[in-house]
């Protein structure tokens, strides 16, 4: 005879915090994307969420680092709960940004989802070597693109437990 199957979802022990939709009034996403079309599609897909999501879009790699480090003129920038990062950016590449985030003690716990149009094995491997939390190849089909963004939102903002803000 087999032991009883565990209950799903498992009850949360006292004091633990559940996923983003249970605890946060708003989820902050930093979208680093230089393609206005891709950025618009992602923001539109995220806007359909049941969660209160605020998306900050930055088109330039250097500006993304300034935002994350709260450098002038972004001293009051919020700390994102999740970063969606394109790899091909002006002034500073996604790989450089990812490396800086994961080497920075204050930033490294923020999940970084790498988005790329060039899903070669080498591109994906480099992203994981730099400690990306996930790599997603951007589908070229509009419906598949929207579905991919919704899956990211479902997993990272509804299922995964994100680090709580101090």
GILIN-V252126 format. One record per run of one state. SS is the DSSP state (helix for helix, strand for strand, loop for the rest). FROM is the first residue (numbers start at 1). TO is the last residue. If there is no record, write none. Layout:
{{SS | FROM | TO} {SS | FROM | TO}}
This chain:
{{loop | 1 | 19} {helix | 20 | 23} {loop | 24 | 26} {strand | 27 | 32} {loop | 33 | 35} {helix | 36 | 47} {loop | 48 | 52} {strand | 53 | 58} {loop | 59 | 59} {strand | 60 | 60} {helix | 61 | 68} {loop | 69 | 81} {strand | 82 | 86} {loop | 87 | 89} {strand | 90 | 90} {loop | 91 | 93} {helix | 94 | 103} {loop | 104 | 110} {strand | 111 | 116} {loop | 117 | 120} {helix | 121 | 129} {loop | 130 | 133} {strand | 134 | 137} {loop | 138 | 141} {helix | 142 | 159} {loop | 160 | 166}}
